[in-house]
């Protein structure tokens, strides 16, 4: 089992659960949450979040990063990050 931290760019659950208590996990972003496709968002967190998790000594069994597309219409600037 691998745990997806589905909104890690907003509220990284791995930081308050001791990195999911040592279970393998993936820093993840659920893009278009709520059907929002306008040009706004947490670009800094999206760009820096996975690298910060990798460098964090408390990340334990971090497996990588992921991105889930919720809808077909998406804000294209996030795809380039």
Secondary structure as UniProt FT lines:
FT   STRAND          3..5
FT   TURN            8..10
FT   HELIX           13..16
FT   HELIX           18..21
FT   STRAND          25..31
FT   TURN            32..34
FT   HELIX           43..55
FT   TURN            57..58
FT   STRAND          62..69
FT   HELIX           76..79
//
